[in-house]
């Protein structure tokens, strides 16, 4: 997603992967934030959610 105004340019790029096994759903995500082409923030996380009743 990109946001632009005159001399301001910001964008967010996200990579997400979801998988599952017999017991859980797994989500791995990495969003990166850029301003003017320079990466200013990044985070990676991994979450698992039980497959209760599914």
PDBQT receptor file of N, H, CA, C and O in Angstrom, charges set to zero:
ATOM      1  N   UNK A   1       0.844  -1.148   0.000  1.00  0.00    +0.000 N 
ATOM      2  CA  UNK A   1       0.000   0.000   0.000  1.00  0.00    +0.000 C 
ATOM      3  C   UNK A   1       0.906   1.233   0.000  1.00  0.00    +0.000 C 
ATOM      4  O   UNK A   1       1.889   1.281   0.740  1.00  0.00    +0.000 OA
ATOM      5  N   UNK A   2       0.582   2.218  -0.818  1.00  0.00    +0.000 N 
ATOM      6  H   UNK A   2      -0.216   2.179  -1.419  1.00  0.00    +0.000 HD
ATOM      7  CA  UNK A   2       1.384   3.435  -0.925  1.00  0.00    +0.000 C 
ATOM      8  C   UNK A   2       0.557   4.659  -0.553  1.00  0.00    +0.000 C 
ATOM      9  O   UNK A   2      -0.646   4.723  -0.807  1.00  0.00    +0.000 OA
ATOM     10  N   UNK A   3       1.223   5.612   0.045  1.00  0.00    +0.000 N 
ATOM     11  H   UNK A   3       2.200   5.560   0.251  1.00  0.00    +0.000 HD
ATOM     12  CA  UNK A   3       0.623   6.903   0.374  1.00  0.00    +0.000 C 
ATOM     13  C   UNK A   3       1.563   7.982  -0.135  1.00  0.00    +0.000 C 
ATOM     14  O   UNK A   3       2.756   7.958   0.169  1.00  0.00    +0.000 OA
ATOM     15  N   UNK A   4       1.039   8.933  -0.910  1.00  0.00    +0.000 N 
ATOM     16  H   UNK A   4       0.070   8.953  -1.157  1.00  0.00    +0.000 HD
ATOM     17  CA  UNK A   4       1.894   9.989  -1.459  1.00  0.00    +0.000 C 
ATOM     18  C   UNK A   4       1.217  11.344  -1.360  1.00  0.00    +0.000 C 
ATOM     19  O   UNK A   4       0.003  11.477  -1.514  1.00  0.00    +0.000 OA
ATOM     20  N   UNK A   5       2.036  12.331  -1.101  1.00  0.00    +0.000 N 
ATOM     21  H   UNK A   5       3.023  12.223  -0.976  1.00  0.00    +0.000 HD
ATOM     22  CA  UNK A   5       1.651  13.729  -1.127  1.00  0.00    +0.000 C 
ATOM     23  C   UNK A   5       2.859  14.514  -1.578  1.00  0.00    +0.000 C 
ATOM     24  O   UNK A   5       3.969  14.197  -1.151  1.00  0.00    +0.000 OA
ATOM     25  N   UNK A   6       2.717  15.457  -2.365  1.00  0.00    +0.000 N 
ATOM     26  H   UNK A   6       1.815  15.714  -2.713  1.00  0.00    +0.000 HD
ATOM     27  CA  UNK A   6       3.806  16.299  -2.891  1.00  0.00    +0.000 C 
ATOM     28  C   UNK A   6       5.203  15.708  -2.682  1.00  0.00    +0.000 C 
ATOM     29  O   UNK A   6       5.687  14.970  -3.540  1.00  0.00    +0.000 OA
ATOM     30  N   UNK A   7       5.852  16.015  -1.569  1.00  0.00    +0.000 N 
ATOM     31  H   UNK A   7       5.459  16.615  -0.872  1.00  0.00    +0.000 HD
ATOM     32  CA  UNK A   7       7.224  15.538  -1.343  1.00  0.00    +0.000 C 
ATOM     33  C   UNK A   7       7.290  14.400  -0.323  1.00  0.00    +0.000 C 
ATOM     34  O   UNK A   7       8.371  14.076   0.170  1.00  0.00    +0.000 OA
ATOM     35  N   UNK A   8       6.166  13.804  -0.008  1.00  0.00    +0.000 N 
ATOM     36  H   UNK A   8       5.288  14.067  -0.408  1.00  0.00    +0.000 HD
ATOM     37  CA  UNK A   8       6.114  12.735   0.979  1.00  0.00    +0.000 C 
ATOM     38  C   UNK A   8       5.685  11.439   0.300  1.00  0.00    +0.000 C 
ATOM     39  O   UNK A   8       4.716  11.422  -0.459  1.00  0.00    +0.000 OA
ATOM     40  N   UNK A   9       6.409  10.354   0.574  1.00  0.00    +0.000 N 
ATOM     41  H   UNK A   9       7.196  10.369   1.191  1.00  0.00    +0.000 HD
ATOM     42  CA  UNK A   9       6.133   9.059  -0.057  1.00  0.00    +0.000 C 
ATOM     43  C   UNK A   9       6.349   7.968   0.987  1.00  0.00    +0.000 C 
ATOM     44  O   UNK A   9       7.468   7.763   1.458  1.00  0.00    +0.000 OA
ATOM     45  N   UNK A  10       5.276   7.273   1.343  1.00  0.00    +0.000 N 
ATOM     46  H   UNK A  10       4.368   7.440   0.960  1.00  0.00    +0.000 HD
ATOM     47  CA  UNK A  10       5.373   6.193   2.324  1.00  0.00    +0.000 C 
ATOM     48  C   UNK A  10       4.671   4.969   1.758  1.00  0.00    +0.000 C 
ATOM     49  O   UNK A  10       3.691   5.079   1.021  1.00  0.00    +0.000 OA
ATOM     50  N   UNK A  11       5.195   3.793   2.121  1.00  0.00    +0.000 N 
ATOM     51  H   UNK A  11       5.991   3.704   2.720  1.00  0.00    +0.000 HD
ATOM     52  CA  UNK A  11       4.545   2.559   1.678  1.00  0.00    +0.000 C 
ATOM     53  C   UNK A  11       4.783   1.457   2.693  1.00  0.00    +0.000 C 
ATOM     54  O   UNK A  11       5.726   1.501   3.483  1.00  0.00    +0.000 OA
ATOM     55  N   UNK A  12       3.907   0.472   2.651  1.00  0.00    +0.000 N 
ATOM     56  H   UNK A  12       3.141   0.436   2.009  1.00  0.00    +0.000 HD
ATOM     57  CA  UNK A  12       4.008  -0.694   3.522  1.00  0.00    +0.000 C 
ATOM     58  C   UNK A  12       3.996  -1.931   2.631  1.00  0.00    +0.000 C 
ATOM     59  O   UNK A  12       3.166  -2.059   1.731  1.00  0.00    +0.000 OA
ATOM     60  N   UNK A  13       4.914  -2.823   2.895  1.00  0.00    +0.000 N 
ATOM     61  H   UNK A  13       5.588  -2.719   3.626  1.00  0.00    +0.000 HD
ATOM     62  CA  UNK A  13       4.980  -4.081   2.160  1.00  0.00    +0.000 C 
ATOM     63  C   UNK A  13       4.886  -5.208   3.191  1.00  0.00    +0.000 C 
ATOM     64  O   UNK A  13       5.614  -5.217   4.184  1.00  0.00    +0.000 OA
ATOM     65  N   UNK A  14       3.981  -6.154   2.942  1.00  0.00    +0.000 N 
ATOM     66  H   UNK A  14       3.389  -6.147   2.136  1.00  0.00    +0.000 HD
ATOM     67  CA  UNK A  14       3.752  -7.228   3.904  1.00  0.00    +0.000 C 
ATOM     68  C   UNK A  14       3.896  -8.588   3.243  1.00  0.00    +0.000 C 
ATOM     69  O   UNK A  14       3.393  -8.823   2.144  1.00  0.00    +0.000 OA
ATOM     70  N   UNK A  15       4.591  -9.474   3.933  1.00  0.00    +0.000 N 
ATOM     71  H   UNK A  15       4.999  -9.283   4.826  1.00  0.00    +0.000 HD
ATOM     72  CA  UNK A  15       4.702 -10.862   3.506  1.00  0.00    +0.000 C 
ATOM     73  C   UNK A  15       4.044 -11.716   4.581  1.00  0.00    +0.000 C 
ATOM     74  O   UNK A  15       4.406 -11.633   5.755  1.00  0.00    +0.000 OA
ATOM     75  N   UNK A  16       3.075 -12.538   4.179  1.00  0.00    +0.000 N 
ATOM     76  H   UNK A  16       2.781 -12.605   3.226  1.00  0.00    +0.000 HD
ATOM     77  CA  UNK A  16       2.350 -13.365   5.135  1.00  0.00    +0.000 C 
ATOM     78  C   UNK A  16       2.260 -14.797   4.613  1.00  0.00    +0.000 C 
ATOM     79  O   UNK A  16       1.989 -15.026   3.434  1.00  0.00    +0.000 OA
ATOM     80  N   UNK A  17       2.488 -15.745   5.502  1.00  0.00    +0.000 N 
ATOM     81  H   UNK A  17       2.708 -15.558   6.460  1.00  0.00    +0.000 HD
ATOM     82  CA  UNK A  17       2.371 -17.153   5.145  1.00  0.00    +0.000 C 
ATOM     83  C   UNK A  17       1.528 -17.837   6.213  1.00  0.00    +0.000 C 
ATOM     84  O   UNK A  17       1.782 -17.688   7.408  1.00  0.00    +0.000 OA
ATOM     85  N   UNK A  18       0.529 -18.583   5.775  1.00  0.00    +0.000 N 
ATOM     86  H   UNK A  18       0.323 -18.704   4.804  1.00  0.00    +0.000 HD
ATOM     87  CA  UNK A  18      -0.275 -19.344   6.733  1.00  0.00    +0.000 C 
ATOM     88  C   UNK A  18      -0.223 -20.822   6.364  1.00  0.00    +0.000 C 
ATOM     89  O   UNK A  18      -0.310 -21.197   5.195  1.00  0.00    +0.000 OA
ATOM     90  N   UNK A  19      -0.080 -21.634   7.384  1.00  0.00    +0.000 N 
ATOM     91  H   UNK A  19      -0.010 -21.328   8.333  1.00  0.00    +0.000 HD
ATOM     92  CA  UNK A  19      -0.042 -23.083   7.223  1.00  0.00    +0.000 C 
ATOM     93  C   UNK A  19      -0.863 -23.704   8.347  1.00  0.00    +0.000 C 
ATOM     94  O   UNK A  19      -1.373 -22.998   9.217  1.00  0.00    +0.000 OA
ATOM     95  N   UNK A  20      -0.987 -25.021   8.323  1.00  0.00    +0.000 N 
ATOM     96  H   UNK A  20      -0.573 -25.595   7.616  1.00  0.00    +0.000 HD
ATOM     97  CA  UNK A  20      -1.711 -25.707   9.381  1.00  0.00    +0.000 C 
ATOM     98  C   UNK A  20      -1.150 -27.095   9.549  1.00  0.00    +0.000 C 
ATOM     99  O   UNK A  20      -0.521 -27.652   8.650  1.00  0.00    +0.000 OA
ATOM    100  N   UNK A  21      -1.390 -27.627  10.699  1.00  0.00    +0.000 N 
ATOM    101  H   UNK A  21      -1.901 -27.174  11.429  1.00  0.00    +0.000 HD
ATOM    102  CA  UNK A  21      -1.123 -29.029  10.938  1.00  0.00    +0.000 C 
ATOM    103  C   UNK A  21      -2.369 -29.603  11.605  1.00  0.00    +0.000 C 
ATOM    104  O   UNK A  21      -3.401 -28.932  11.638  1.00  0.00    +0.000 OA
ATOM    105  N   UNK A  22      -2.308 -30.792  12.121  1.00  0.00    +0.000 N 
ATOM    106  H   UNK A  22      -1.470 -31.337  12.094  1.00  0.00    +0.000 HD
ATOM    107  CA  UNK A  22      -3.498 -31.433  12.687  1.00  0.00    +0.000 C 
ATOM    108  C   UNK A  22      -4.033 -30.709  13.925  1.00  0.00    +0.000 C 
ATOM    109  O   UNK A  22      -5.223 -30.809  14.225  1.00  0.00    +0.000 OA
ATOM    110  N   UNK A  23      -3.184 -29.992  14.639  1.00  0.00    +0.000 N 
ATOM    111  H   UNK A  23      -2.218 -29.911  14.395  1.00  0.00    +0.000 HD
ATOM    112  CA  UNK A  23      -3.600 -29.345  15.881  1.00  0.00    +0.000 C 
ATOM    113  C   UNK A  23      -3.759 -27.828  15.805  1.00  0.00    +0.000 C 
ATOM    114  O   UNK A  23      -4.545 -27.263  16.565  1.00  0.00    +0.000 OA
ATOM    115  N   UNK A  24      -3.025 -27.144  14.896  1.00  0.00    +0.000 N 
ATOM    116  H   UNK A  24      -2.387 -27.604  14.278  1.00  0.00    +0.000 HD
ATOM    117  CA  UNK A  24      -3.000 -25.674  14.917  1.00  0.00    +0.000 C 
ATOM    118  C   UNK A  24      -2.941 -25.057  13.522  1.00  0.00    +0.000 C 
ATOM    119  O   UNK A  24      -2.504 -25.687  12.559  1.00  0.00    +0.000 OA
ATOM    120  N   UNK A  25      -3.392 -23.816  13.445  1.00  0.00    +0.000 N 
ATOM    121  H   UNK A  25      -3.747 -23.304  14.227  1.00  0.00    +0.000 HD
ATOM    122  CA  UNK A  25      -3.138 -22.949  12.293  1.00  0.00    +0.000 C 
ATOM    123  C   UNK A  25      -1.910 -22.123  12.646  1.00  0.00    +0.000 C 
ATOM    124  O   UNK A  25      -1.767 -21.707  13.796  1.00  0.00    +0.000 OA
ATOM    125  N   UNK A  26      -1.019 -21.874  11.687  1.00  0.00    +0.000 N 
ATOM    126  H   UNK A  26      -1.135 -22.212  10.753  1.00  0.00    +0.000 HD
ATOM    127  CA  UNK A  26       0.202 -21.103  11.929  1.00  0.00    +0.000 C 
ATOM    128  C   UNK A  26       0.235 -19.919  10.958  1.00  0.00    +0.000 C 
ATOM    129  O   UNK A  26      -0.015 -20.074   9.763  1.00  0.00    +0.000 OA
ATOM    130  N   UNK A  27       0.546 -18.743  11.489  1.00  0.00    +0.000 N 
ATOM    131  H   UNK A  27       0.749 -18.616  12.460  1.00  0.00    +0.000 HD
ATOM    132  CA  UNK A  27       0.654 -17.535  10.667  1.00  0.00    +0.000 C 
ATOM    133  C   UNK A  27       2.017 -16.909  10.919  1.00  0.00    +0.000 C 
ATOM    134  O   UNK A  27       2.389 -16.647  12.063  1.00  0.00    +0.000 OA
ATOM    135  N   UNK A  28       2.762 -16.669   9.833  1.00  0.00    +0.000 N 
ATOM    136  H   UNK A  28       2.459 -16.881   8.904  1.00  0.00    +0.000 HD
ATOM    137  CA  UNK A  28       4.060 -15.996   9.895  1.00  0.00    +0.000 C 
ATOM    138  C   UNK A  28       3.932 -14.728   9.060  1.00  0.00    +0.000 C 
ATOM    139  O   UNK A  28       3.561 -14.792   7.888  1.00  0.00    +0.000 OA
ATOM    140  N   UNK A  29       4.234 -13.584   9.649  1.00  0.00    +0.000 N 
ATOM    141  H   UNK A  29       4.536 -13.531  10.601  1.00  0.00    +0.000 HD
ATOM    142  CA  UNK A  29       4.047 -12.321   8.937  1.00  0.00    +0.000 C 
ATOM    143  C   UNK A  29       5.227 -11.379   9.160  1.00  0.00    +0.000 C 
ATOM    144  O   UNK A  29       5.839 -11.365  10.228  1.00  0.00    +0.000 OA
ATOM    145  N   UNK A  30       5.531 -10.592   8.128  1.00  0.00    +0.000 N 
ATOM    146  H   UNK A  30       5.034 -10.604   7.260  1.00  0.00    +0.000 HD
ATOM    147  CA  UNK A  30       6.571  -9.568   8.205  1.00  0.00    +0.000 C 
ATOM    148  C   UNK A  30       6.098  -8.326   7.450  1.00  0.00    +0.000 C 
ATOM    149  O   UNK A  30       6.093  -8.320   6.219  1.00  0.00    +0.000 OA
ATOM    150  N   UNK A  31       5.703  -7.277   8.169  1.00  0.00    +0.000 N 
ATOM    151  H   UNK A  31       5.708  -7.282   9.169  1.00  0.00    +0.000 HD
ATOM    152  CA  UNK A  31       5.417  -6.012   7.503  1.00  0.00    +0.000 C 
ATOM    153  C   UNK A  31       6.679  -5.125   7.530  1.00  0.00    +0.000 C 
ATOM    154  O   UNK A  31       7.387  -5.076   8.536  1.00  0.00    +0.000 OA
ATOM    155  N   UNK A  32       6.943  -4.440   6.437  1.00  0.00    +0.000 N 
ATOM    156  H   UNK A  32       6.368  -4.480   5.620  1.00  0.00    +0.000 HD
ATOM    157  CA  UNK A  32       8.049  -3.492   6.340  1.00  0.00    +0.000 C 
ATOM    158  C   UNK A  32       7.469  -2.136   5.948  1.00  0.00    +0.000 C 
ATOM    159  O   UNK A  32       6.655  -2.056   5.028  1.00  0.00    +0.000 OA
ATOM    160  N   UNK A  33       7.877  -1.076   6.632  1.00  0.00    +0.000 N 
ATOM    161  H   UNK A  33       8.538  -1.142   7.379  1.00  0.00    +0.000 HD
ATOM    162  CA  UNK A  33       7.409   0.277   6.329  1.00  0.00    +0.000 C 
ATOM    163  C   UNK A  33       8.560   1.077   5.723  1.00  0.00    +0.000 C 
ATOM    164  O   UNK A  33       9.687   1.036   6.215  1.00  0.00    +0.000 OA
ATOM    165  N   UNK A  34       8.257   1.807   4.646  1.00  0.00    +0.000 N 
ATOM    166  H   UNK A  34       7.341   1.841   4.246  1.00  0.00    +0.000 HD
ATOM    167  CA  UNK A  34       9.263   2.597   3.931  1.00  0.00    +0.000 C 
ATOM    168  C   UNK A  34       8.817   4.043   3.848  1.00  0.00    +0.000 C 
ATOM    169  O   UNK A  34       7.628   4.330   3.710  1.00  0.00    +0.000 OA
ATOM    170  N   UNK A  35       9.771   4.947   3.932  1.00  0.00    +0.000 N 
ATOM    171  H   UNK A  35      10.737   4.714   4.044  1.00  0.00    +0.000 HD
ATOM    172  CA  UNK A  35       9.515   6.364   3.705  1.00  0.00    +0.000 C 
ATOM    173  C   UNK A  35      10.604   6.878   2.776  1.00  0.00    +0.000 C 
ATOM    174  O   UNK A  35      11.794   6.810   3.082  1.00  0.00    +0.000 OA
ATOM    175  N   UNK A  36      10.166   7.390   1.638  1.00  0.00    +0.000 N 
ATOM    176  H   UNK A  36       9.199   7.444   1.389  1.00  0.00    +0.000 HD
ATOM    177  CA  UNK A  36      11.126   7.882   0.662  1.00  0.00    +0.000 C 
ATOM    178  C   UNK A  36      12.078   6.807   0.171  1.00  0.00    +0.000 C 
ATOM    179  O   UNK A  36      13.225   7.111  -0.157  1.00  0.00    +0.000 OA
ATOM    180  N   UNK A  37      11.636   5.562   0.113  1.00  0.00    +0.000 N 
ATOM    181  H   UNK A  37      10.705   5.315   0.379  1.00  0.00    +0.000 HD
ATOM    182  CA  UNK A  37      12.481   4.471  -0.371  1.00  0.00    +0.000 C 
ATOM    183  C   UNK A  37      13.375   3.849   0.683  1.00  0.00    +0.000 C 
ATOM    184  O   UNK A  37      14.063   2.868   0.401  1.00  0.00    +0.000 OA
ATOM    185  N   UNK A  38      13.381   4.394   1.888  1.00  0.00    +0.000 N 
ATOM    186  H   UNK A  38      12.822   5.191   2.116  1.00  0.00    +0.000 HD
ATOM    187  CA  UNK A  38      14.229   3.875   2.963  1.00  0.00    +0.000 C 
ATOM    188  C   UNK A  38      13.362   3.115   3.967  1.00  0.00    +0.000 C 
ATOM    189  O   UNK A  38      12.334   3.631   4.405  1.00  0.00    +0.000 OA
ATOM    190  N   UNK A  39      13.759   1.906   4.335  1.00  0.00    +0.000 N 
ATOM    191  H   UNK A  39      14.594   1.487   3.980  1.00  0.00    +0.000 HD
ATOM    192  CA  UNK A  39      12.994   1.139   5.318  1.00  0.00    +0.000 C 
ATOM    193  C   UNK A  39      13.149   1.783   6.688  1.00  0.00    +0.000 C 
ATOM    194  O   UNK A  39      14.265   1.982   7.170  1.00  0.00    +0.000 OA
ATOM    195  N   UNK A  40      12.018   2.105   7.311  1.00  0.00    +0.000 N 
ATOM    196  H   UNK A  40      11.112   1.943   6.920  1.00  0.00    +0.000 HD
ATOM    197  CA  UNK A  40      12.041   2.782   8.609  1.00  0.00    +0.000 C 
ATOM    198  C   UNK A  40      11.512   1.901   9.739  1.00  0.00    +0.000 C 
ATOM    199  O   UNK A  40      11.713   2.219  10.911  1.00  0.00    +0.000 OA
ATOM    200  N   UNK A  41      10.842   0.803   9.405  1.00  0.00    +0.000 N 
ATOM    201  H   UNK A  41      10.679   0.544   8.453  1.00  0.00    +0.000 HD
ATOM    202  CA  UNK A  41      10.344  -0.103  10.447  1.00  0.00    +0.000 C 
ATOM    203  C   UNK A  41      10.140  -1.490   9.855  1.00  0.00    +0.000 C 
ATOM    204  O   UNK A  41       9.809  -1.639   8.679  1.00  0.00    +0.000 OA
ATOM    205  N   UNK A  42      10.341  -2.494  10.686  1.00  0.00    +0.000 N 
ATOM    206  H   UNK A  42      10.610  -2.373  11.642  1.00  0.00    +0.000 HD
ATOM    207  CA  UNK A  42      10.134  -3.873  10.265  1.00  0.00    +0.000 C 
ATOM    208  C   UNK A  42       9.852  -4.707  11.507  1.00  0.00    +0.000 C 
ATOM    209  O   UNK A  42      10.380  -4.439  12.586  1.00  0.00    +0.000 OA
ATOM    210  N   UNK A  43       9.023  -5.709  11.339  1.00  0.00    +0.000 N 
ATOM    211  H   UNK A  43       8.593  -5.927  10.463  1.00  0.00    +0.000 HD
ATOM    212  CA  UNK A  43       8.716  -6.610  12.444  1.00  0.00    +0.000 C 
ATOM    213  C   UNK A  43       8.359  -7.970  11.852  1.00  0.00    +0.000 C 
ATOM    214  O   UNK A  43       7.775  -8.056  10.771  1.00  0.00    +0.000 OA
ATOM    215  N   UNK A  44       8.710  -9.008  12.561  1.00  0.00    +0.000 N 
ATOM    216  H   UNK A  44       9.184  -8.938  13.438  1.00  0.00    +0.000 HD
ATOM    217  CA  UNK A  44       8.337 -10.360  12.152  1.00  0.00    +0.000 C 
ATOM    218  C   UNK A  44       7.705 -11.048  13.344  1.00  0.00    +0.000 C 
ATOM    219  O   UNK A  44       8.202 -10.953  14.467  1.00  0.00    +0.000 OA
ATOM    220  N   UNK A  45       6.601 -11.745  13.092  1.00  0.00    +0.000 N 
ATOM    221  H   UNK A  45       6.198 -11.822  12.180  1.00  0.00    +0.000 HD
ATOM    222  CA  UNK A  45       6.024 -12.525  14.162  1.00  0.00    +0.000 C 
ATOM    223  C   UNK A  45       5.432 -13.815  13.638  1.00  0.00    +0.000 C 
ATOM    224  O   UNK A  45       5.095 -13.949  12.462  1.00  0.00    +0.000 OA
ATOM    225  N   UNK A  46       5.317 -14.767  14.565  1.00  0.00    +0.000 N 
ATOM    226  H   UNK A  46       5.590 -14.657  15.521  1.00  0.00    +0.000 HD
ATOM    227  CA  UNK A  46       4.779 -16.093  14.283  1.00  0.00    +0.000 C 
ATOM    228  C   UNK A  46       3.729 -16.383  15.350  1.00  0.00    +0.000 C 
ATOM    229  O   UNK A  46       4.008 -16.296  16.546  1.00  0.00    +0.000 OA
ATOM    230  N   UNK A  47       2.538 -16.725  14.916  1.00  0.00    +0.000 N 
ATOM    231  H   UNK A  47       2.311 -16.796  13.945  1.00  0.00    +0.000 HD
ATOM    232  CA  UNK A  47       1.450 -17.033  15.846  1.00  0.00    +0.000 C 
ATOM    233  C   UNK A  47       0.855 -18.384  15.471  1.00  0.00    +0.000 C 
ATOM    234  O   UNK A  47       0.825 -18.767  14.301  1.00  0.00    +0.000 OA
ATOM    235  N   UNK A  48       0.391 -19.085  16.472  1.00  0.00    +0.000 N 
ATOM    236  H   UNK A  48       0.415 -18.774  17.422  1.00  0.00    +0.000 HD
ATOM    237  CA  UNK A  48      -0.316 -20.348  16.269  1.00  0.00    +0.000 C 
ATOM    238  C   UNK A  48      -1.644 -20.293  17.002  1.00  0.00    +0.000 C 
ATOM    239  O   UNK A  48      -1.736 -19.782  18.118  1.00  0.00    +0.000 OA
ATOM    240  N   UNK A  49      -2.682 -20.834  16.346  1.00  0.00    +0.000 N 
ATOM    241  H   UNK A  49      -2.607 -21.249  15.440  1.00  0.00    +0.000 HD
ATOM    242  CA  UNK A  49      -4.033 -20.826  16.903  1.00  0.00    +0.000 C 
ATOM    243  C   UNK A  49      -4.544 -22.260  16.888  1.00  0.00    +0.000 C 
ATOM    244  O   UNK A  49      -4.485 -22.928  15.856  1.00  0.00    +0.000 OA
ATOM    245  N   UNK A  50      -5.043 -22.734  18.016  1.00  0.00    +0.000 N 
ATOM    246  H   UNK A  50      -5.091 -22.191  18.855  1.00  0.00    +0.000 HD
ATOM    247  CA  UNK A  50      -5.564 -24.100  18.055  1.00  0.00    +0.000 C 
ATOM    248  C   UNK A  50      -6.721 -24.299  17.077  1.00  0.00    +0.000 C 
ATOM    249  O   UNK A  50      -7.517 -23.386  16.857  1.00  0.00    +0.000 OA
ATOM    250  N   UNK A  51      -6.810 -25.484  16.498  1.00  0.00    +0.000 N 
ATOM    251  H   UNK A  51      -6.163 -26.225  16.677  1.00  0.00    +0.000 HD
ATOM    252  CA  UNK A  51      -7.900 -25.830  15.581  1.00  0.00    +0.000 C 
ATOM    253  C   UNK A  51      -9.046 -26.459  16.347  1.00  0.00    +0.000 C 
ATOM    254  O   UNK A  51      -9.460 -27.573  16.026  1.00  0.00    +0.000 OA
ATOM    255  N   UNK A  52      -9.558 -25.783  17.334  1.00  0.00    +0.000 N 
ATOM    256  H   UNK A  52      -9.221 -24.878  17.595  1.00  0.00    +0.000 HD
ATOM    257  CA  UNK A  52     -10.667 -26.284  18.130  1.00  0.00    +0.000 C 
ATOM    258  C   UNK A  52     -11.920 -26.401  17.265  1.00  0.00    +0.000 C 
ATOM    259  O   UNK A  52     -12.330 -25.436  16.621  1.00  0.00    +0.000 OA
ATOM    260  N   UNK A  53     -12.508 -27.558  17.257  1.00  0.00    +0.000 N 
ATOM    261  H   UNK A  53     -12.174 -28.342  17.780  1.00  0.00    +0.000 HD
ATOM    262  CA  UNK A  53     -13.783 -27.806  16.578  1.00  0.00    +0.000 C 
ATOM    263  C   UNK A  53     -13.726 -27.616  15.066  1.00  0.00    +0.000 C 
ATOM    264  O   UNK A  53     -14.767 -27.406  14.444  1.00  0.00    +0.000 OA
ATOM    265  N   UNK A  54     -12.565 -27.682  14.467  1.00  0.00    +0.000 N 
ATOM    266  H   UNK A  54     -11.719 -27.853  14.972  1.00  0.00    +0.000 HD
ATOM    267  CA  UNK A  54     -12.458 -27.543  13.015  1.00  0.00    +0.000 C 
ATOM    268  C   UNK A  54     -11.889 -28.806  12.411  1.00  0.00    +0.000 C 
ATOM    269  O   UNK A  54     -11.721 -28.887  11.194  1.00  0.00    +0.000 OA
TER     270      UNK A  54
